C-alpha cells in the first residue's frame, strides 16, 4: 500500500486541461450507465457548523475505486484552521484491497470540483466570455476561476465577498495567477448583472441570486449547495432559465439547489451534465439563452480524480 501526503500530491497534480477532460469522461460514463454510484453518506455537526461526507463510485474500466471522506467545519477560521479537509482511499476493483491513501487534506476535492465547474461552463456558457463573476472568496472561488479560465479565457473577473478584507486578499492572490482585471463588486446583484458566467461558491443557507437579475446569455454554476439546508439560488430562477443541468438528478433534488425548487421544476425538465458530454442531449443552443448548472459533487469525480492522481504519483516516484 502506498501513502502520499498533501505536499507531494500538490507537487504533481494541478488544475489543467487533462483533469478537466478526465472529469468530463467520468460524467460521460455515468450517462452511459457505466458507473455504480451509491448515495452519499453524510453527517452534520450543528454545534460546530460542521459536516462530513463520504462519497464513492465504481467506474467500469478503472482498476481502482475511491472512497472519499470530506469534512467542512465552517467555524474553523476562528481557530485559524482551514474549513475543509479530507482524504481519498483507493482500493482495487478486483480484490478490494487498499492500494493507496491519498492524504490530500481536501486538495483533490478542490481540484475535481473545479474541473466539474469547467466542464459545465464549457458546454453551457457562451463561446466568448468577457466577464466572469464569482460569489465567495474561499478556496473554491479561487480554483473555480482558474479552471474556468482554461475553457473560457475571460478578460475581467468580478468578485463579491461579505468580508472586505478577505475579498481584497482574494484579489491580490488571483492577480498573480490570472492575466485578468479583477474588480471588487459592491453586491451580488452587481456580479450577476455584469457577468457572462457566474459561479457561486458559498455555504449560504439563504438565496443569494435573485431571478430579476438574470439577463440573456448568462450562465450560472451553483456549487455551494451540497446539503438540504444550503441554498444560493432563488427557486424562481428555475422557471426563467432556458436550460437546467445538474450532475446527478436524484442527488441534486435531494441535496442541491433543485431541492429547493421542486415546486418550480420537474425532474424530467432537468438534464444531467453527462447526457450533454455524451452527446445524448443539447446544452446551450444559442448566445441568448440563460443556463444554470447545479453541482452537488459526485463519487464519480472522486474515483476518476484519485485514479488520475495515483497514476501520476506512481510515475513520478518511478513505482
N, C-alpha and C positions, 0 to 999 in steps of 0.2 A: 504494500500500500504506500502511496506517495502522499506527502503533505506539503502543500505550498502555502506560504503566508502572503499577506497583503502586499508587502513591498515588492516581492518577486512577481506577483500577479500584475501589479500596476506597471511594472517594467516592460512586460511583453504583450499585454492586452490593452488596447486603446479603442476609442470610438473612431471607426473608419468605415469605408465603403464595404469592406469584406464582412464585418459583423452585421451591418445592415442587410446585406444580401443573405447571410445565414439566417437571420431572424425572419426575413421575408419567406425564405424557403420553409421554415417551420410553420408559418401561418398557412402556406400553400398545402403542406402535408395535412394540416388539421382539416382544411376544407375538403381534401380528398379522402378523408376517413382513414388516414394512415397514422393516427395518433390515439393512444389510450390516455385520456385526460380525466383524472378523478377530481371531485370537488375540492376546493380549498379548505384546509383545516385552519381555523383562526381562533384566537383567544384574546380578550380585551382585559386591560388593567385600568379601569376608570380612575382609581385613586391617583395614578401617576400619568394619566393621559397616554397610556401605552397600549401597544398591540403586538401580537406575534402571529405571523402567517407561516404555514407550511404548504409548499407547492411542489408538485411533481408531475411528470408525464413520461410515457414511453413513446418514442418516435421510431417508427419502423425504419430499419436500415441503419440505425445507430447502434454501435456496440455497447454503449453505456447509457444509463439514465440517471438523472439528478433528483435528489431530494433537497430542496432549498428551505432553509429556516431563515426568516427575515423578521427583524423587530424594528418597531418605530416607537420611541418614547419621547414625546414632544415637549416635555419639561426638562430634558437633559441639558438644554442650553444654560439653564440656571446654574447647573453644576459644572459648566464648562466642558460638557461632553457632546459628541455628535448625537443627533436624534436617531439616526439609522444605523443598524448593524446586521450581522448575519453571516451565514456560511453556506456552501454547497457541498453535498456529499455525493460523489459519483460512484455508482455501482454497476457491475457487469450485468448486461441484459441477458446473458446466457447462464450465469451461475448465481447471480445475486450477491456475489462477494464485493466488499468495498474495494474500490480501485484507487480512490484519491479523496483527500479532504482539501477543499479549496477554502482556506481561512481568509476570505476576501474582505471581511468586515462590511459587507454590503456593496462593495465596489462593483462586482459583476452584475448585481441587480440594477445599479445605476446605469451600467453600460447597456444591458439588454433592454431596459425601459426606454432609454434614449433612442436606441436603434428602432424600437417599435414606433416611436413617435415619428422618426424619419420615414419609415415605411408608409405610415398613414399620410404624411404630407406629400410624399412622392406620388401617391395615387389620387389624393383628394384636393391638394392645393393647386392654384393656378400655375401654369408653367413659368411665368415671370412674377417673382415676388420681390417687391421693392422694400416693403416694411414688414418686419416680424415683430410680434409683441409677446411678452411673457408676463404672467401674473405670478409673483413669488420671487424670492431671491435666494432660495436654498440650493442644494446640490442639483436637484432635477432642473431647476431653472437654468443652471449652467450647462449641464450635459445635453439637455434637450435642444438648446440653441446651437451647440457645437454640432450635433447630429443633423439638425435642420439645415444648417449652412452647407452641408455636404450634398444635399439633394436640391436645395433651393437657395443659392448664394445671394441672400438679401443684402441691401445696402445700408439699411438703418434698423436699429433694434430699440423698441420702446419697452421699458421695464417699469413695473409698478410693484412696490413693496410697502407694507404698512410701516415698517421701521426704516426711517430715512437713512440712518447710519448703515444698516445692512445693505440698503439699496445702493448707497454710494460705494461701499466695499465691492459689491457685485459689479458695478460699472467699471471700476478700476481694473478688476481682475479680468473681465471679459474683453476689455480693450486690448489687453495683452495677448488674448487668444484669437480674436476675430478681427479682420480688417474692415470693420463697420463702424458707423457712427452710433453711439449709444446715448439714448435720451431718457432722462428720468421723467416719467409721466406723473401727473398730479392725481390721477384717478384710474380705476379700472375702465371706466367709460372711455376715457381718452385713448387708452391702449386699444380697445375694441374698435372704436370708430375710425382710427387712423391706420390700422394694420391690415395686411392681406392674410396673414396667418397669425393666430393667437394660440398659445399653449398655456393652460392653467396647471400649476404645479404645487398647489397648497393643500393642507389638511382641513380646509374650511368645512364647517358644518352648516353654513348658510350660503344661498346662491350669491355669486359674485358678478356673473354676467347676465344682463337683462335682455329680453327679447327685443325691446325697442332700439337697441344699439346695433343690431345686425345691419349689414349692407351687402349689396351684390358683390360676389367674388370672394367673400370671406370664407376662410376655413378655420375651424376651431378643433384643437385636440385637447380633450379634457382627460388628464391622467391622475388627478389627485384623489378622486373618489374610488376607494377600493374597500369600503365598508359601508354598512347600511346607514350609519349616522353621518357620513360625509357627503357634502354636496357643494359643487362650484357653479352649477348651471341652472338658470331659471327653467323649470319644466316646460314653460310655454314656448321656449326656443324650438323644441322638437316639433311643434306644429308649423313653424315658419321656415325651417330649413328644407332644402331640396333633397339632400342625401344624408341619411343617418347610418353610421357604421359603428361597429364595436369589435372587440377582439373575439369574445365568446358570448353569444346572446344569453344563454341560460345564466351565466355568471354575471353579466352586466345588468340583467334585470333583477338580480338578487343583491348585488353589491354596488353597482356603478351609478352613474347619473341616470341611467334608464330606470333604475329602481324607483326614482322619484318622479318619473314621467310616465308611469304605467297608464294613467288616465288620458294622457295626451297622444300616445302612440302604441300601436300593436307590435308584438314581436315579429309578425310577418312583414312589417314595413321596414325592418332593420336588416342591414347587410352585415356579414362578418368580413373583416379585412382579408381573410384567406380566400373568400369567394372572389374577391377582386384581384388579388395577386395570382390566383389560379386561372384567371380569365373566364370565370364562370358568370360573373356579374360585372356591370359597368360602374365605375366610381363617379368621378366628376365628368359631366357631359360637355360643359362649356364654361367660359370665364365669368358668366353672370350668376351661376348657381352658388348657393350657400351650402356648405358642407360641415358636418361635425363627426368626430370620432371619439367614442367613449372607450378608453383603455383602462382595464382593471388589472392587467398583468396576469400572465398565464404560466403554468408549469412547462408548456411547450418552449417558451422563451428560455426558461432556466436550463432545461436539458440541452437545448441547442447551444446556448452560451457556454455551459460547463464543458461540453464536448469540445467546442472550439478552443476554449482556454486550455484545457488539458493537453490537447494535441500540440498547441504552440509551446506550452511549458515543457513538454517532453522533448520536443525538437530542440529547444534552447538548451536544455540540460543534457542533450545527447543520450537520452534514455531509449 
